[in-house]
Amino acid sequence: MTVAAPAASAAAVIRAARAGGYALAAFNAVNLETAQAVVRAAEAQSAPVILQFSQNAARHGGLANLAALGRSLKAEASVPVLLHFDHAEDEAVALQALKLGFDGVMLEGDNPVTLRRLADAAHDAGGYFEAEYEVVVKGERSGERHDDPAQLAQFIQSSHCDLLAVDLGSAHKQESKNARLDFGRLERLADLTSLPLVLHGASSVPLDELARAAMLGVAKVNLATDLTAAFTRAVQRALDAGARDPRQYLGAGRGAMGARAEEYIRALGGAGQA
């Protein structure tokens, strides 16, 4: 009898992306249809994917309910699906997410004691911890970049983080793709640490720049605004065409969001990596 190999840990899936020169798309979802769009897109592209729910989404839909949805989709998926809690606003809700079965959490803030405590809790739960370097509450850039290698090494050591979100010039909640990434800085950071790097606010970045970032060490790419816009446009078109059944217009949104997600998965090199 052949015994199946154990599934790789969530952290190992992301480390493999860094080593392989591709990135996992990390798509934010807010409900059933948006979460299904993420998983179906990954299955269509035979790609591992990160299904993210944010603190804002939890305020709207309830953290426990979203966690149950994520666990269900993950269990049924034919590809690796990592369940991530994004932009936790305090330690307590991040710990709650870990107890509810999230594979990884990201906490806003840079208090090393809090970061390390949460990282240790994530590791005890078999998960991973993502920390932001140089970013303050709600993704607003601090305006100050730290290029001292010793400072970066100290942050990584003190936080016990597994993933490191870095400032390369992208911005949250942008509908225009007018950001230009600082590839020189990315190359320097990638030389200084073997940790998988994370890019937030990727909706602001052209696809070709995202593809290049993935090859240079960015292993997790956060996407929300562009996918939400695709969903909303499709819902509006369906409503304008006379749809009245929620299954019709929400289904249209799901299809449009999934198609856009597939584009990102291909651009990031994730297709066929499952």
N, C-alpha and C positions, 0 to 999 in steps of 0.2 A: 504494500500500500504506500502510495506517495503522500508525504506529509507536506502541506503547503507551508511556505516560508512565512514567518510572522510579518505582519505589516510594519512598515517603517514608521518610526515616531514622527510626529508633526514637525519637530525641529529638523529631523533628518531629511524630510522631504524638501524643506527650504534650503538646507545646506547643500543638497544635491543640485538644486537650481543654481546656486552660486558657483559650485564647482563645474557645472556643465555649461555655463555661459548663457543661461536663459533665466527668465523671471516668472514667478507665479503671479497671475493676475489676482488681485484681492478686491472683489467687488462688494460694495455695500448694498444690502437689501433691507427692505422695511416691512415686507408682508409676504404672503404665500407666493404671489405671482412673480415678484421680483427675485425671491430666493430660488424659485423653480427656474427662472430664466438663467441664473448663474450656473446652476448644476447642469441643466440641459445643454448649455453652451459648452461646458467643459466635456461632457460626454460626447457631444458631436465632434469635438476636436481631439478626443482621447488625451486630455490634459489634466494634470492635477490643478486644483483651484482652491482659493481661499474665499469662503463665504463669510462676510463680515456683517455684524450688527453693531451699530454705534450706540453711545449713551443716548443720543437724541432719538434713535429708533426705539430704544427701550422705554423711554418716557412715553412714546406714542403707543407702542404695542405691548409693553410689558416684557421684562427681561426673561422671566420664566417661560412665557408663551413662545417668544422668539427662540429661546434655547431648545425647547421641545421641537419646534419646526425644523431648526437646523439639524438636530440629532436625527430626526426622521429622514430628512433628505440625505444626510450623510450615510446612514445605514443602508439606504436603498440604492445609492449611486454606484455606477460601474467604474468610477475613477476615484482617486483620493480626493476627499473634500475635507479641508481643514476649517474648523469653526473658530472664528476670531472675534473677540470683543474689542472694538475700536474706540479710542478716545475716552476711556473711563475717566471720570472726573474725580474719583476718590478711591482710596484703597478698599473700602468696604464693598463697593459695588463690583470692583474687579475680583475680589475674593469670592463674591457671590457667583459671578460668572464662571469661575473655575469650578465651584461646587456644582454648578448646573451642567457641566460637561463641555465647556469651551476648551479648545485645544491651546489657545493662546490669548493673551491680553496685552493691551497697550495702555499705559497710564500717562495722563497729562501731568507735567511737573518734572522737577529735577532734584528733588530732595533725595540724596543718596541712601539714607536710612530707609525711607519708604520704598524706594525702587528695589533695593536689595531684599527687603522683607517680602515684597510681592514676587520678585523673581524666584526666591527660594520656595514660596508657596506654589508657584506654577511648576517648578521642577518636581516638587513633592507629588503633585497631581499628574505627573507625566507629560506636562505641557511645556510651553516656551513663553518667554517674556520679551516684549518689544519696548525699547526705550527711545525717546526722542532726544537728539543732541542739538542744542541751540534753538529749540522751539518752545514757545510758551502756550498758555491756554488757548484752545480753539484754533491751533495751527497758525496763529499770527507769528510771523518771523520776528525774532528778537532784534534783528538788525546788526548783530555782532556775530561774526564767524570766528571759530576757534581753530586755528591751523597748527597749534603746537602739538606735536606728536605725543609728548608726555601728558598733556591735558586729555587728549583722546584716550590714551591708554588708562589713565586714572579713572575716567568716567566709566569705561567698560569694566574695569576691575571693581569699582565701588558699587556699580549697579547690578552686577551679575547678569547683565542682559544677554540674550541670545541673538537678537536682531537689533540693528541700529538704524533709526530713521535720521537722515541727514538732509541738510539744506543745500540743494543744487540749483535753486532758482525757480522752482515751481510754486504754485499758490492754490489754496483751497477755493472751492466754489466758483471757479472760473468757467464761463461758457465759451470763451474764445481761446483758441490754441495759439497763444502768442508768447508763451514762456520759452526761454532758451536756456538749456541746461549748461552748467559750468562743468564741462567734461575734464578740464585740467584738474579741478578740485576732486572730482570723482576718482580720477586715476590716483591722485595722491592718497585719498582716504582708503581706496582699495588696496594700495600697497602697504598701508599702515596696519590694517586689520583683515583677518580672514573671515570675520563675521559677515553673514548676509546683510547687505545694506537695503534700506527701505526708502522708497520715494513716495511722499504724500502729495496730494493735489495733482495727480497725473492727468486729470482731464484738461489741464491747461497746456499740456505738452504735445507737440506733433508726434505722430506715430513713429516716424523715422528716428526721432531723438530717443523715444522710449526704447526702441529696438537696440540702439547703440548703448544706452545705459545698461540694459540687461546683459549685454556682452561684456561690460566692464565691471560688473560686480553688484549691480542692483538686483536683488533676488526676490523682492516683493514690491509690487506696484499697486498703490491704492487708487481705486477708481470709483467715483460716485456720480458727480454732476452730469457728465456726458451720458451715462447710462440712464439716469433719471429723466433727462431731457428726451432721450429716444422713447422711453416708455410713455411719457406724458404726451408727446406729439402723436403717437399712435393712438392713444386713448381719445384724444381730441378729434382726430380724423374719423375714428369709429363713431363717436357721438354725432359729429356733423353729418355722417352718412345715415344716421337714423337709428343706430344701435341703442337699445334701452335695457337689454339684459346685461347685468354686470359681467357675466361670463364672456360675453362677446367683446366688450370694450377692454376689460382687464386682460382677456386672452390676447387681444391685439397688442396691448402694451407689452405683455410677456414675450411675444414673438419678436417684436422690434428690439427690445432690450437684449434678448438672447443673441440676435444677429449682430448687434453692435459688440457684445461681449466676445463673440467669436473672432471678430476683427482684432481686438486687443490681444486675445490669446495667441493668435498667429503672429502678430507683430512682436510679441515678447518672446517668441521661440518656444512656447509651451506646448504647441500642438504635437501630439505623438509621444509626449514624455510620460504618459501615465503607465 
